[in-house]
Amino acid sequence: MNRFHELVALVQSFEKDFEKFFVKGNKSAGTRVRKHMNELKRKAQEVRNEIQAIKKTEDGEAQPK
């Protein structure tokens, strides 16, 4: 669950810039939102890779040799 909490905290840290861009129309905040979204994309890819590695390890151990 640690990974989940990391993702939640990451998304929550974007809130101010989302509000500034979408509610107030601040264009500089839009640039920061795009940067945040890239950071979220990288973090999501890390989680995906970790899941695949765990699945491969478990699959390898479950098969008889």
PDBQT receptor file of N, H, CA, C and O in Angstrom, charges set to zero:
ATOM      1  N   MET A   1       0.815  -1.195   0.000  1.00  0.00    +0.000 N 
ATOM      2  CA  MET A   1       0.000   0.000   0.000  1.00  0.00    +0.000 C 
ATOM      3  C   MET A   1       0.858   1.257   0.000  1.00  0.00    +0.000 C 
ATOM      4  O   MET A   1       0.355   2.354  -0.246  1.00  0.00    +0.000 OA
ATOM      5  N   ASN A   2       2.130   1.106   0.271  1.00  0.00    +0.000 N 
ATOM      6  H   ASN A   2       2.538   0.216   0.471  1.00  0.00    +0.000 HD
ATOM      7  CA  ASN A   2       3.007   2.265   0.293  1.00  0.00    +0.000 C 
ATOM      8  C   ASN A   2       3.010   2.973  -1.057  1.00  0.00    +0.000 C 
ATOM      9  O   ASN A   2       2.958   4.202  -1.109  1.00  0.00    +0.000 OA
ATOM     10  N   ARG A   3       3.072   2.213  -2.147  1.00  0.00    +0.000 N 
ATOM     11  H   ARG A   3       3.114   1.215  -2.104  1.00  0.00    +0.000 HD
ATOM     12  CA  ARG A   3       3.068   2.805  -3.489  1.00  0.00    +0.000 C 
ATOM     13  C   ARG A   3       1.786   3.597  -3.723  1.00  0.00    +0.000 C 
ATOM     14  O   ARG A   3       1.820   4.678  -4.310  1.00  0.00    +0.000 OA
ATOM     15  N   PHE A   4       0.657   3.061  -3.267  1.00  0.00    +0.000 N 
ATOM     16  H   PHE A   4       0.629   2.183  -2.791  1.00  0.00    +0.000 HD
ATOM     17  CA  PHE A   4      -0.621   3.733  -3.427  1.00  0.00    +0.000 C 
ATOM     18  C   PHE A   4      -0.597   5.085  -2.720  1.00  0.00    +0.000 C 
ATOM     19  O   PHE A   4      -1.014   6.096  -3.285  1.00  0.00    +0.000 OA
ATOM     20  N   HIS A   5      -0.110   5.096  -1.492  1.00  0.00    +0.000 N 
ATOM     21  H   HIS A   5       0.229   4.275  -1.033  1.00  0.00    +0.000 HD
ATOM     22  CA  HIS A   5      -0.061   6.339  -0.721  1.00  0.00    +0.000 C 
ATOM     23  C   HIS A   5       0.890   7.346  -1.359  1.00  0.00    +0.000 C 
ATOM     24  O   HIS A   5       0.642   8.551  -1.308  1.00  0.00    +0.000 OA
ATOM     25  N   GLU A   6       1.975   6.862  -1.959  1.00  0.00    +0.000 N 
ATOM     26  H   GLU A   6       2.177   5.883  -2.000  1.00  0.00    +0.000 HD
ATOM     27  CA  GLU A   6       2.886   7.750  -2.679  1.00  0.00    +0.000 C 
ATOM     28  C   GLU A   6       2.163   8.419  -3.844  1.00  0.00    +0.000 C 
ATOM     29  O   GLU A   6       2.305   9.624  -4.056  1.00  0.00    +0.000 OA
ATOM     30  N   LEU A   7       1.392   7.643  -4.596  1.00  0.00    +0.000 N 
ATOM     31  H   LEU A   7       1.277   6.664  -4.424  1.00  0.00    +0.000 HD
ATOM     32  CA  LEU A   7       0.666   8.192  -5.743  1.00  0.00    +0.000 C 
ATOM     33  C   LEU A   7      -0.396   9.193  -5.297  1.00  0.00    +0.000 C 
ATOM     34  O   LEU A   7      -0.561  10.244  -5.916  1.00  0.00    +0.000 OA
ATOM     35  N   VAL A   8      -1.108   8.871  -4.237  1.00  0.00    +0.000 N 
ATOM     36  H   VAL A   8      -0.974   8.017  -3.734  1.00  0.00    +0.000 HD
ATOM     37  CA  VAL A   8      -2.138   9.783  -3.722  1.00  0.00    +0.000 C 
ATOM     38  C   VAL A   8      -1.494  11.101  -3.282  1.00  0.00    +0.000 C 
ATOM     39  O   VAL A   8      -1.998  12.175  -3.609  1.00  0.00    +0.000 OA
ATOM     40  N   ALA A   9      -0.402  11.024  -2.555  1.00  0.00    +0.000 N 
ATOM     41  H   ALA A   9       0.007  10.151  -2.290  1.00  0.00    +0.000 HD
ATOM     42  CA  ALA A   9       0.286  12.231  -2.098  1.00  0.00    +0.000 C 
ATOM     43  C   ALA A   9       0.791  13.051  -3.278  1.00  0.00    +0.000 C 
ATOM     44  O   ALA A   9       0.732  14.280  -3.260  1.00  0.00    +0.000 OA
ATOM     45  N   LEU A  10       1.287  12.366  -4.301  1.00  0.00    +0.000 N 
ATOM     46  H   LEU A  10       1.336  11.367  -4.316  1.00  0.00    +0.000 HD
ATOM     47  CA  LEU A  10       1.784  13.055  -5.490  1.00  0.00    +0.000 C 
ATOM     48  C   LEU A  10       0.660  13.817  -6.172  1.00  0.00    +0.000 C 
ATOM     49  O   LEU A  10       0.828  14.988  -6.511  1.00  0.00    +0.000 OA
ATOM     50  N   VAL A  11      -0.472  13.181  -6.375  1.00  0.00    +0.000 N 
ATOM     51  H   VAL A  11      -0.609  12.230  -6.099  1.00  0.00    +0.000 HD
ATOM     52  CA  VAL A  11      -1.609  13.830  -7.029  1.00  0.00    +0.000 C 
ATOM     53  C   VAL A  11      -2.123  14.992  -6.184  1.00  0.00    +0.000 C 
ATOM     54  O   VAL A  11      -2.455  16.049  -6.720  1.00  0.00    +0.000 OA
ATOM     55  N   GLN A  12      -2.189  14.804  -4.888  1.00  0.00    +0.000 N 
ATOM     56  H   GLN A  12      -1.919  13.945  -4.453  1.00  0.00    +0.000 HD
ATOM     57  CA  GLN A  12      -2.660  15.882  -4.012  1.00  0.00    +0.000 C 
ATOM     58  C   GLN A  12      -1.733  17.088  -4.053  1.00  0.00    +0.000 C 
ATOM     59  O   GLN A  12      -2.184  18.221  -3.885  1.00  0.00    +0.000 OA
ATOM     60  N   SER A  13      -0.452  16.859  -4.274  1.00  0.00    +0.000 N 
ATOM     61  H   SER A  13      -0.086  15.938  -4.411  1.00  0.00    +0.000 HD
ATOM     62  CA  SER A  13       0.492  17.980  -4.332  1.00  0.00    +0.000 C 
ATOM     63  C   SER A  13       0.280  18.841  -5.582  1.00  0.00    +0.000 C 
ATOM     64  O   SER A  13       0.793  19.958  -5.646  1.00  0.00    +0.000 OA
ATOM     65  N   PHE A  14      -0.461  18.345  -6.569  1.00  0.00    +0.000 N 
ATOM     66  H   PHE A  14      -0.878  17.438  -6.516  1.00  0.00    +0.000 HD
ATOM     67  CA  PHE A  14      -0.713  19.094  -7.805  1.00  0.00    +0.000 C 
ATOM     68  C   PHE A  14      -1.923  20.017  -7.680  1.00  0.00    +0.000 C 
ATOM     69  O   PHE A  14      -2.147  20.854  -8.555  1.00  0.00    +0.000 OA
ATOM     70  N   GLU A  15      -2.697  19.882  -6.623  1.00  0.00    +0.000 N 
ATOM     71  H   GLU A  15      -2.515  19.202  -5.913  1.00  0.00    +0.000 HD
ATOM     72  CA  GLU A  15      -4.002  20.535  -6.519  1.00  0.00    +0.000 C 
ATOM     73  C   GLU A  15      -3.954  22.043  -6.745  1.00  0.00    +0.000 C 
ATOM     74  O   GLU A  15      -4.781  22.575  -7.486  1.00  0.00    +0.000 OA
ATOM     75  N   LYS A  16      -3.013  22.736  -6.128  1.00  0.00    +0.000 N 
ATOM     76  H   LYS A  16      -2.342  22.303  -5.527  1.00  0.00    +0.000 HD
ATOM     77  CA  LYS A  16      -2.956  24.197  -6.248  1.00  0.00    +0.000 C 
ATOM     78  C   LYS A  16      -2.758  24.637  -7.689  1.00  0.00    +0.000 C 
ATOM     79  O   LYS A  16      -3.417  25.566  -8.155  1.00  0.00    +0.000 OA
ATOM     80  N   ASP A  17      -1.846  23.967  -8.400  1.00  0.00    +0.000 N 
ATOM     81  H   ASP A  17      -1.311  23.212  -8.022  1.00  0.00    +0.000 HD
ATOM     82  CA  ASP A  17      -1.593  24.353  -9.784  1.00  0.00    +0.000 C 
ATOM     83  C   ASP A  17      -2.777  24.015 -10.689  1.00  0.00    +0.000 C 
ATOM     84  O   ASP A  17      -3.062  24.754 -11.630  1.00  0.00    +0.000 OA
ATOM     85  N   PHE A  18      -3.468  22.910 -10.416  1.00  0.00    +0.000 N 
ATOM     86  H   PHE A  18      -3.237  22.309  -9.651  1.00  0.00    +0.000 HD
ATOM     87  CA  PHE A  18      -4.673  22.572 -11.186  1.00  0.00    +0.000 C 
ATOM     88  C   PHE A  18      -5.719  23.678 -11.010  1.00  0.00    +0.000 C 
ATOM     89  O   PHE A  18      -6.326  24.133 -11.979  1.00  0.00    +0.000 OA
ATOM     90  N   GLU A  19      -5.917  24.093  -9.777  1.00  0.00    +0.000 N 
ATOM     91  H   GLU A  19      -5.425  23.723  -8.990  1.00  0.00    +0.000 HD
ATOM     92  CA  GLU A  19      -6.907  25.136  -9.499  1.00  0.00    +0.000 C 
ATOM     93  C   GLU A  19      -6.506  26.448 -10.166  1.00  0.00    +0.000 C 
ATOM     94  O   GLU A  19      -7.338  27.119 -10.776  1.00  0.00    +0.000 OA
ATOM     95  N   LYS A  20      -5.239  26.808 -10.049  1.00  0.00    +0.000 N 
ATOM     96  H   LYS A  20      -4.563  26.263  -9.553  1.00  0.00    +0.000 HD
ATOM     97  CA  LYS A  20      -4.778  28.054 -10.654  1.00  0.00    +0.000 C 
ATOM     98  C   LYS A  20      -4.987  28.050 -12.163  1.00  0.00    +0.000 C 
ATOM     99  O   LYS A  20      -5.349  29.074 -12.743  1.00  0.00    +0.000 OA
ATOM    100  N   PHE A  21      -4.762  26.907 -12.799  1.00  0.00    +0.000 N 
ATOM    101  H   PHE A  21      -4.468  26.076 -12.328  1.00  0.00    +0.000 HD
ATOM    102  CA  PHE A  21      -4.918  26.859 -14.250  1.00  0.00    +0.000 C 
ATOM    103  C   PHE A  21      -6.378  26.756 -14.664  1.00  0.00    +0.000 C 
ATOM    104  O   PHE A  21      -6.860  27.571 -15.451  1.00  0.00    +0.000 OA
ATOM    105  N   PHE A  22      -7.089  25.751 -14.136  1.00  0.00    +0.000 N 
ATOM    106  H   PHE A  22      -6.697  25.089 -13.497  1.00  0.00    +0.000 HD
ATOM    107  CA  PHE A  22      -8.438  25.471 -14.611  1.00  0.00    +0.000 C 
ATOM    108  C   PHE A  22      -9.487  26.449 -14.085  1.00  0.00    +0.000 C 
ATOM    109  O   PHE A  22     -10.473  26.713 -14.771  1.00  0.00    +0.000 OA
ATOM    110  N   VAL A  23      -9.295  26.987 -12.888  1.00  0.00    +0.000 N 
ATOM    111  H   VAL A  23      -8.494  26.773 -12.330  1.00  0.00    +0.000 HD
ATOM    112  CA  VAL A  23     -10.289  27.903 -12.318  1.00  0.00    +0.000 C 
ATOM    113  C   VAL A  23      -9.919  29.358 -12.610  1.00  0.00    +0.000 C 
ATOM    114  O   VAL A  23     -10.765  30.160 -13.007  1.00  0.00    +0.000 OA
ATOM    115  N   LYS A  24      -8.650  29.679 -12.407  1.00  0.00    +0.000 N 
ATOM    116  H   LYS A  24      -7.963  29.028 -12.085  1.00  0.00    +0.000 HD
ATOM    117  CA  LYS A  24      -8.232  31.081 -12.517  1.00  0.00    +0.000 C 
ATOM    118  C   LYS A  24      -7.631  31.429 -13.880  1.00  0.00    +0.000 C 
ATOM    119  O   LYS A  24      -7.457  32.606 -14.196  1.00  0.00    +0.000 OA
ATOM    120  N   GLY A  25      -7.311  30.410 -14.691  1.00  0.00    +0.000 N 
ATOM    121  H   GLY A  25      -7.452  29.454 -14.434  1.00  0.00    +0.000 HD
ATOM    122  CA  GLY A  25      -6.776  30.666 -16.025  1.00  0.00    +0.000 C 
ATOM    123  C   GLY A  25      -5.312  31.074 -16.066  1.00  0.00    +0.000 C 
ATOM    124  O   GLY A  25      -4.872  31.680 -17.042  1.00  0.00    +0.000 OA
ATOM    125  N   ASN A  26      -4.561  30.760 -15.045  1.00  0.00    +0.000 N 
ATOM    126  H   ASN A  26      -4.918  30.268 -14.251  1.00  0.00    +0.000 HD
ATOM    127  CA  ASN A  26      -3.142  31.106 -14.980  1.00  0.00    +0.000 C 
ATOM    128  C   ASN A  26      -2.352  30.185 -15.909  1.00  0.00    +0.000 C 
ATOM    129  O   ASN A  26      -2.262  28.982 -15.664  1.00  0.00    +0.000 OA
ATOM    130  N   LYS A  27      -1.781  30.751 -16.978  1.00  0.00    +0.000 N 
ATOM    131  H   LYS A  27      -1.855  31.728 -17.177  1.00  0.00    +0.000 HD
ATOM    132  CA  LYS A  27      -1.083  29.946 -17.986  1.00  0.00    +0.000 C 
ATOM    133  C   LYS A  27       0.214  29.335 -17.454  1.00  0.00    +0.000 C 
ATOM    134  O   LYS A  27       0.590  28.238 -17.867  1.00  0.00    +0.000 OA
ATOM    135  N   SER A  28       0.886  30.013 -16.565  1.00  0.00    +0.000 N 
ATOM    136  H   SER A  28       0.581  30.904 -16.229  1.00  0.00    +0.000 HD
ATOM    137  CA  SER A  28       2.112  29.460 -15.976  1.00  0.00    +0.000 C 
ATOM    138  C   SER A  28       1.802  28.203 -15.166  1.00  0.00    +0.000 C 
ATOM    139  O   SER A  28       2.588  27.256 -15.145  1.00  0.00    +0.000 OA
ATOM    140  N   ALA A  29       0.663  28.207 -14.510  1.00  0.00    +0.000 N 
ATOM    141  H   ALA A  29       0.024  28.976 -14.527  1.00  0.00    +0.000 HD
ATOM    142  CA  ALA A  29       0.249  27.027 -13.747  1.00  0.00    +0.000 C 
ATOM    143  C   ALA A  29      -0.008  25.864 -14.697  1.00  0.00    +0.000 C 
ATOM    144  O   ALA A  29       0.216  24.710 -14.332  1.00  0.00    +0.000 OA
ATOM    145  N   GLY A  30      -0.476  26.150 -15.910  1.00  0.00    +0.000 N 
ATOM    146  H   GLY A  30      -0.658  27.087 -16.206  1.00  0.00    +0.000 HD
ATOM    147  CA  GLY A  30      -0.688  25.104 -16.913  1.00  0.00    +0.000 C 
ATOM    148  C   GLY A  30       0.605  24.403 -17.263  1.00  0.00    +0.000 C 
ATOM    149  O   GLY A  30       0.621  23.186 -17.449  1.00  0.00    +0.000 OA
ATOM    150  N   THR A  31       1.679  25.144 -17.353  1.00  0.00    +0.000 N 
ATOM    151  H   THR A  31       1.666  26.133 -17.202  1.00  0.00    +0.000 HD
ATOM    152  CA  THR A  31       2.992  24.557 -17.618  1.00  0.00    +0.000 C 
ATOM    153  C   THR A  31       3.394  23.635 -16.472  1.00  0.00    +0.000 C 
ATOM    154  O   THR A  31       3.910  22.539 -16.692  1.00  0.00    +0.000 OA
ATOM    155  N   ARG A  32       3.153  24.091 -15.255  1.00  0.00    +0.000 N 
ATOM    156  H   ARG A  32       2.734  24.981 -15.076  1.00  0.00    +0.000 HD
ATOM    157  CA  ARG A  32       3.474  23.262 -14.089  1.00  0.00    +0.000 C 
ATOM    158  C   ARG A  32       2.598  22.008 -14.043  1.00  0.00    +0.000 C 
ATOM    159  O   ARG A  32       3.070  20.937 -13.662  1.00  0.00    +0.000 OA
ATOM    160  N   VAL A  33       1.333  22.135 -14.427  1.00  0.00    +0.000 N 
ATOM    161  H   VAL A  33       0.950  23.005 -14.737  1.00  0.00    +0.000 HD
ATOM    162  CA  VAL A  33       0.438  20.973 -14.452  1.00  0.00    +0.000 C 
ATOM    163  C   VAL A  33       0.968  19.939 -15.443  1.00  0.00    +0.000 C 
ATOM    164  O   VAL A  33       0.975  18.746 -15.141  1.00  0.00    +0.000 OA
ATOM    165  N   ARG A  34       1.406  20.375 -16.608  1.00  0.00    +0.000 N 
ATOM    166  H   ARG A  34       1.400  21.344 -16.853  1.00  0.00    +0.000 HD
ATOM    167  CA  ARG A  34       1.977  19.432 -17.590  1.00  0.00    +0.000 C 
ATOM    168  C   ARG A  34       3.211  18.742 -17.016  1.00  0.00    +0.000 C 
ATOM    169  O   ARG A  34       3.406  17.544 -17.219  1.00  0.00    +0.000 OA
ATOM    170  N   LYS A  35       4.037  19.493 -16.305  1.00  0.00    +0.000 N 
ATOM    171  H   LYS A  35       3.878  20.466 -16.141  1.00  0.00    +0.000 HD
ATOM    172  CA  LYS A  35       5.223  18.911 -15.666  1.00  0.00    +0.000 C 
ATOM    173  C   LYS A  35       4.813  17.883 -14.616  1.00  0.00    +0.000 C 
ATOM    174  O   LYS A  35       5.399  16.803 -14.532  1.00  0.00    +0.000 OA
ATOM    175  N   HIS A  36       3.813  18.222 -13.823  1.00  0.00    +0.000 N 
ATOM    176  H   HIS A  36       3.337  19.099 -13.891  1.00  0.00    +0.000 HD
ATOM    177  CA  HIS A  36       3.309  17.290 -12.808  1.00  0.00    +0.000 C 
ATOM    178  C   HIS A  36       2.775  16.012 -13.456  1.00  0.00    +0.000 C 
ATOM    179  O   HIS A  36       3.003  14.912 -12.952  1.00  0.00    +0.000 OA
ATOM    180  N   MET A  37       2.073  16.162 -14.561  1.00  0.00    +0.000 N 
ATOM    181  H   MET A  37       1.888  17.055 -14.970  1.00  0.00    +0.000 HD
ATOM    182  CA  MET A  37       1.502  14.997 -15.229  1.00  0.00    +0.000 C 
ATOM    183  C   MET A  37       2.601  14.084 -15.766  1.00  0.00    +0.000 C 
ATOM    184  O   MET A  37       2.449  12.863 -15.752  1.00  0.00    +0.000 OA
ATOM    185  N   ASN A  38       3.693  14.655 -16.234  1.00  0.00    +0.000 N 
ATOM    186  H   ASN A  38       3.817  15.647 -16.245  1.00  0.00    +0.000 HD
ATOM    187  CA  ASN A  38       4.837  13.841 -16.660  1.00  0.00    +0.000 C 
ATOM    188  C   ASN A  38       5.433  13.087 -15.483  1.00  0.00    +0.000 C 
ATOM    189  O   ASN A  38       5.808  11.921 -15.604  1.00  0.00    +0.000 OA
ATOM    190  N   GLU A  39       5.515  13.754 -14.355  1.00  0.00    +0.000 N 
ATOM    191  H   GLU A  39       5.210  14.701 -14.256  1.00  0.00    +0.000 HD
ATOM    192  CA  GLU A  39       6.032  13.114 -13.143  1.00  0.00    +0.000 C 
ATOM    193  C   GLU A  39       5.127  11.946 -12.739  1.00  0.00    +0.000 C 
ATOM    194  O   GLU A  39       5.614  10.884 -12.352  1.00  0.00    +0.000 OA
ATOM    195  N   LEU A  40       3.819  12.146 -12.830  1.00  0.00    +0.000 N 
ATOM    196  H   LEU A  40       3.423  13.009 -13.145  1.00  0.00    +0.000 HD
ATOM    197  CA  LEU A  40       2.860  11.090 -12.518  1.00  0.00    +0.000 C 
ATOM    198  C   LEU A  40       3.007   9.922 -13.488  1.00  0.00    +0.000 C 
ATOM    199  O   LEU A  40       2.921   8.760 -13.089  1.00  0.00    +0.000 OA
ATOM    200  N   LYS A  41       3.224  10.233 -14.747  1.00  0.00    +0.000 N 
ATOM    201  H   LYS A  41       3.294  11.177 -15.071  1.00  0.00    +0.000 HD
ATOM    202  CA  LYS A  41       3.422   9.199 -15.772  1.00  0.00    +0.000 C 
ATOM    203  C   LYS A  41       4.663   8.353 -15.451  1.00  0.00    +0.000 C 
ATOM    204  O   LYS A  41       4.627   7.126 -15.547  1.00  0.00    +0.000 OA
ATOM    205  N   ARG A  42       5.745   9.014 -15.072  1.00  0.00    +0.000 N 
ATOM    206  H   ARG A  42       5.775  10.011 -14.994  1.00  0.00    +0.000 HD
ATOM    207  CA  ARG A  42       6.985   8.284 -14.727  1.00  0.00    +0.000 C 
ATOM    208  C   ARG A  42       6.763   7.393 -13.507  1.00  0.00    +0.000 C 
ATOM    209  O   ARG A  42       7.212   6.247 -13.475  1.00  0.00    +0.000 OA
ATOM    210  N   LYS A  43       6.071   7.927 -12.509  1.00  0.00    +0.000 N 
ATOM    211  H   LYS A  43       5.706   8.858 -12.534  1.00  0.00    +0.000 HD
ATOM    212  CA  LYS A  43       5.815   7.157 -11.291  1.00  0.00    +0.000 C 
ATOM    213  C   LYS A  43       4.925   5.953 -11.603  1.00  0.00    +0.000 C 
ATOM    214  O   LYS A  43       5.149   4.858 -11.086  1.00  0.00    +0.000 OA
ATOM    215  N   ALA A  44       3.911   6.163 -12.455  1.00  0.00    +0.000 N 
ATOM    216  H   ALA A  44       3.730   7.052 -12.875  1.00  0.00    +0.000 HD
ATOM    217  CA  ALA A  44       3.021   5.066 -12.841  1.00  0.00    +0.000 C 
ATOM    218  C   ALA A  44       3.804   3.982 -13.570  1.00  0.00    +0.000 C 
ATOM    219  O   ALA A  44       3.556   2.795 -13.356  1.00  0.00    +0.000 OA
ATOM    220  N   GLN A  45       4.736   4.366 -14.419  1.00  0.00    +0.000 N 
ATOM    221  H   GLN A  45       4.938   5.330 -14.593  1.00  0.00    +0.000 HD
ATOM    222  CA  GLN A  45       5.546   3.388 -15.138  1.00  0.00    +0.000 C 
ATOM    223  C   GLN A  45       6.429   2.600 -14.174  1.00  0.00    +0.000 C 
ATOM    224  O   GLN A  45       6.626   1.399 -14.354  1.00  0.00    +0.000 OA
ATOM    225  N   GLU A  46       6.955   3.264 -13.163  1.00  0.00    +0.000 N 
ATOM    226  H   GLU A  46       6.795   4.240 -13.017  1.00  0.00    +0.000 HD
ATOM    227  CA  GLU A  46       7.751   2.564 -12.142  1.00  0.00    +0.000 C 
ATOM    228  C   GLU A  46       6.909   1.502 -11.445  1.00  0.00    +0.000 C 
ATOM    229  O   GLU A  46       7.367   0.380 -11.227  1.00  0.00    +0.000 OA
ATOM    230  N   VAL A  47       5.687   1.860 -11.101  1.00  0.00    +0.000 N 
ATOM    231  H   VAL A  47       5.316   2.771 -11.278  1.00  0.00    +0.000 HD
ATOM    232  CA  VAL A  47       4.794   0.918 -10.426  1.00  0.00    +0.000 C 
ATOM    233  C   VAL A  47       4.479  -0.248 -11.353  1.00  0.00    +0.000 C 
ATOM    234  O   VAL A  47       4.487  -1.400 -10.920  1.00  0.00    +0.000 OA
ATOM    235  N   ARG A  48       4.202   0.036 -12.621  1.00  0.00    +0.000 N 
ATOM    236  H   ARG A  48       4.195   0.972 -12.973  1.00  0.00    +0.000 HD
ATOM    237  CA  ARG A  48       3.920  -1.020 -13.590  1.00  0.00    +0.000 C 
ATOM    238  C   ARG A  48       5.104  -1.981 -13.699  1.00  0.00    +0.000 C 
ATOM    239  O   ARG A  48       4.919  -3.198 -13.699  1.00  0.00    +0.000 OA
ATOM    240  N   ASN A  49       6.316  -1.437 -13.791  1.00  0.00    +0.000 N 
ATOM    241  H   ASN A  49       6.466  -0.448 -13.791  1.00  0.00    +0.000 HD
ATOM    242  CA  ASN A  49       7.516  -2.275 -13.890  1.00  0.00    +0.000 C 
ATOM    243  C   ASN A  49       7.713  -3.121 -12.638  1.00  0.00    +0.000 C 
ATOM    244  O   ASN A  49       8.101  -4.286 -12.725  1.00  0.00    +0.000 OA
ATOM    245  N   GLU A  50       7.448  -2.542 -11.490  1.00  0.00    +0.000 N 
ATOM    246  H   GLU A  50       7.133  -1.596 -11.419  1.00  0.00    +0.000 HD
ATOM    247  CA  GLU A  50       7.577  -3.279 -10.229  1.00  0.00    +0.000 C 
ATOM    248  C   GLU A  50       6.570  -4.432 -10.183  1.00  0.00    +0.000 C 
ATOM    249  O   GLU A  50       6.907  -5.539  -9.763  1.00  0.00    +0.000 OA
ATOM    250  N   ILE A  51       5.349  -4.169 -10.613  1.00  0.00    +0.000 N 
ATOM    251  H   ILE A  51       5.076  -3.269 -10.954  1.00  0.00    +0.000 HD
ATOM    252  CA  ILE A  51       4.319  -5.214 -10.635  1.00  0.00    +0.000 C 
ATOM    253  C   ILE A  51       4.741  -6.349 -11.559  1.00  0.00    +0.000 C 
ATOM    254  O   ILE A  51       4.615  -7.519 -11.198  1.00  0.00    +0.000 OA
ATOM    255  N   GLN A  52       5.237  -6.022 -12.734  1.00  0.00    +0.000 N 
ATOM    256  H   GLN A  52       5.340  -5.072 -13.028  1.00  0.00    +0.000 HD
ATOM    257  CA  GLN A  52       5.679  -7.051 -13.687  1.00  0.00    +0.000 C 
ATOM    258  C   GLN A  52       6.815  -7.883 -13.106  1.00  0.00    +0.000 C 
ATOM    259  O   GLN A  52       6.838  -9.103 -13.264  1.00  0.00    +0.000 OA
ATOM    260  N   ALA A  53       7.754  -7.226 -12.438  1.00  0.00    +0.000 N 
ATOM    261  H   ALA A  53       7.735  -6.234 -12.310  1.00  0.00    +0.000 HD
ATOM    262  CA  ALA A  53       8.876  -7.947 -11.842  1.00  0.00    +0.000 C 
ATOM    263  C   ALA A  53       8.387  -8.903 -10.755  1.00  0.00    +0.000 C 
ATOM    264  O   ALA A  53       8.865 -10.033 -10.659  1.00  0.00    +0.000 OA
ATOM    265  N   ILE A  54       7.447  -8.454  -9.946  1.00  0.00    +0.000 N 
ATOM    266  H   ILE A  54       7.059  -7.536 -10.024  1.00  0.00    +0.000 HD
ATOM    267  CA  ILE A  54       6.908  -9.311  -8.891  1.00  0.00    +0.000 C 
ATOM    268  C   ILE A  54       6.165 -10.491  -9.503  1.00  0.00    +0.000 C 
ATOM    269  O   ILE A  54       6.310 -11.624  -9.044  1.00  0.00    +0.000 OA
ATOM    270  N   LYS A  55       5.374 -10.231 -10.534  1.00  0.00    +0.000 N 
ATOM    271  H   LYS A  55       5.256  -9.311 -10.906  1.00  0.00    +0.000 HD
ATOM    272  CA  LYS A  55       4.630 -11.302 -11.188  1.00  0.00    +0.000 C 
ATOM    273  C   LYS A  55       5.572 -12.338 -11.801  1.00  0.00    +0.000 C 
ATOM    274  O   LYS A  55       5.323 -13.540 -11.698  1.00  0.00    +0.000 OA
ATOM    275  N   LYS A  56       6.642 -11.886 -12.430  1.00  0.00    +0.000 N 
ATOM    276  H   LYS A  56       6.845 -10.910 -12.513  1.00  0.00    +0.000 HD
ATOM    277  CA  LYS A  56       7.609 -12.811 -13.037  1.00  0.00    +0.000 C 
ATOM    278  C   LYS A  56       8.269 -13.664 -11.970  1.00  0.00    +0.000 C 
ATOM    279  O   LYS A  56       8.460 -14.865 -12.161  1.00  0.00    +0.000 OA
ATOM    280  N   THR A  57       8.619 -13.052 -10.850  1.00  0.00    +0.000 N 
ATOM    281  H   THR A  57       8.465 -12.076 -10.695  1.00  0.00    +0.000 HD
ATOM    282  CA  THR A  57       9.252 -13.775  -9.749  1.00  0.00    +0.000 C 
ATOM    283  C   THR A  57       8.300 -14.820  -9.190  1.00  0.00    +0.000 C 
ATOM    284  O   THR A  57       8.697 -15.962  -8.957  1.00  0.00    +0.000 OA
ATOM    285  N   GLU A  58       7.067 -14.443  -8.977  1.00  0.00    +0.000 N 
ATOM    286  H   GLU A  58       6.745 -13.516  -9.167  1.00  0.00    +0.000 HD
ATOM    287  CA  GLU A  58       6.083 -15.383  -8.433  1.00  0.00    +0.000 C 
ATOM    288  C   GLU A  58       5.781 -16.495  -9.426  1.00  0.00    +0.000 C 
ATOM    289  O   GLU A  58       5.637 -17.652  -9.032  1.00  0.00    +0.000 OA
ATOM    290  N   ASP A  59       5.683 -16.159 -10.708  1.00  0.00    +0.000 N 
ATOM    291  H   ASP A  59       5.801 -15.219 -11.028  1.00  0.00    +0.000 HD
ATOM    292  CA  ASP A  59       5.431 -17.173 -11.736  1.00  0.00    +0.000 C 
ATOM    293  C   ASP A  59       6.592 -18.151 -11.819  1.00  0.00    +0.000 C 
ATOM    294  O   ASP A  59       6.387 -19.353 -11.981  1.00  0.00    +0.000 OA
ATOM    295  N   GLY A  60       7.795 -17.642 -11.709  1.00  0.00    +0.000 N 
ATOM    296  H   GLY A  60       7.962 -16.665 -11.577  1.00  0.00    +0.000 HD
ATOM    297  CA  GLY A  60       8.978 -18.486 -11.784  1.00  0.00    +0.000 C 
ATOM    298  C   GLY A  60       9.055 -19.442 -10.618  1.00  0.00    +0.000 C 
ATOM    299  O   GLY A  60       9.483 -20.584 -10.786  1.00  0.00    +0.000 OA
ATOM    300  N   GLU A  61       8.651 -19.008  -9.442  1.00  0.00    +0.000 N 
ATOM    301  H   GLU A  61       8.303 -18.080  -9.306  1.00  0.00    +0.000 HD
ATOM    302  CA  GLU A  61       8.698 -19.853  -8.252  1.00  0.00    +0.000 C 
ATOM    303  C   GLU A  61       7.571 -20.882  -8.235  1.00  0.00    +0.000 C 
ATOM    304  O   GLU A  61       7.719 -21.963  -7.666  1.00  0.00    +0.000 OA
ATOM    305  N   ALA A  62       6.448 -20.543  -8.858  1.00  0.00    +0.000 N 
ATOM    306  H   ALA A  62       6.327 -19.664  -9.320  1.00  0.00    +0.000 HD
ATOM    307  CA  ALA A  62       5.276 -21.418  -8.808  1.00  0.00    +0.000 C 
ATOM    308  C   ALA A  62       5.404 -22.623  -9.759  1.00  0.00    +0.000 C 
ATOM    309  O   ALA A  62       4.770 -23.657  -9.546  1.00  0.00    +0.000 OA
ATOM    310  N   GLN A  63       6.218 -22.481 -10.791  1.00  0.00    +0.000 N 
ATOM    311  H   GLN A  63       6.733 -21.641 -10.963  1.00  0.00    +0.000 HD
ATOM    312  CA  GLN A  63       6.353 -23.556 -11.769  1.00  0.00    +0.000 C 
ATOM    313  C   GLN A  63       7.339 -24.629 -11.278  1.00  0.00    +0.000 C 
ATOM    314  O   GLN A  63       8.411 -24.300 -10.769  1.00  0.00    +0.000 OA
ATOM    315  N   PRO A  64       6.979 -25.898 -11.431  1.00  0.00    +0.000 N 
ATOM    316  CA  PRO A  64       7.906 -26.957 -11.017  1.00  0.00    +0.000 C 
ATOM    317  C   PRO A  64       9.117 -26.990 -11.956  1.00  0.00    +0.000 C 
ATOM    318  O   PRO A  64       9.014 -26.672 -13.141  1.00  0.00    +0.000 OA
ATOM    319  N   LYS A  65      10.253 -27.380 -11.401  1.00  0.00    +0.000 N 
ATOM    320  H   LYS A  65      10.336 -27.638 -10.438  1.00  0.00    +0.000 HD
ATOM    321  CA  LYS A  65      11.484 -27.425 -12.207  1.00  0.00    +0.000 C 
ATOM    322  C   LYS A  65      11.914 -28.836 -12.464  1.00  0.00    +0.000 C 
ATOM    323  O   LYS A  65      12.928 -29.061 -13.125  1.00  0.00    +0.000 OA
TER     324      LYS A  65
